[in-house]
Structure formats: structure tokens, C-alpha cells
Amino acid sequence: MTLNFSHFTAALIFSLCASVVFGITQRDETKAMVRYGLYCFAWFIGGVLVAGWAMWLIKR
């Protein structure tokens, strides 16, 4: 069985995993963990989208 992910799917999975770890390790309360994890996830995805657009502009 082989898994073939696109770059975007791989970035989403990495963002999700890293955000969970950041939320758990950087905050003490459960509510703060969830909020910080979502905050990090949003920044990761935003960064992926900005980097993708920048690479598209450079290629053209």
C-alpha cells in the first residue's frame, strides 16, 4: 500500500501535528492549549499559502 500525498496535503498534515504539539507543550490549561493550537495551525496554513503564491509569482 502506497500513500501519495500532494505537497499541500503533506503541509496540512505537518501543520496539524506541529500545532497539536505546540498547543500541548506551550500552554497549561486545556482551553488555552486548544486556542493556541488553532492559532498556530492558522499561521502554518497562512504561511503555506503565502509561500505557494510567492513561488508561483517567481516561476512566472
VENUR-V316435 format. One record per residue. SS is DSSP state (H for helix, E for strand, L for the rest). OMEGA is omega as a letter, one per 40 degrees, with the letter a starting at -180 (* if undefined). BURIAL is + if it has 16 or more other C-alpha atoms within 10 Angstrom, else -. Layout:
ss omega burial
SS OMEGA BURIAL
SS OMEGA BURIAL
//
This chain:
ss omega burial
L a -
L i -
L i -
L a -
L i -
L i -
H a -
H i -
H i -
H i -
H i -
H i +
H i -
H a -
H i +
H a +
H a -
H a +
H i +
H i +
H i -
H i +
H a +
H a +
H a -
H a -
L a -
L a -
L a -
H a -
H i -
H i -
H a +
H a +
H a -
H i +
H i +
H i +
H i -
H i +
H i +
H i -
H i -
H a +
H i +
H i -
H i -
H a +
H i -
H i -
H i -
H i -
H i -
H i -
H i -
H i -
H i -
H a -
H a -
L * -
//
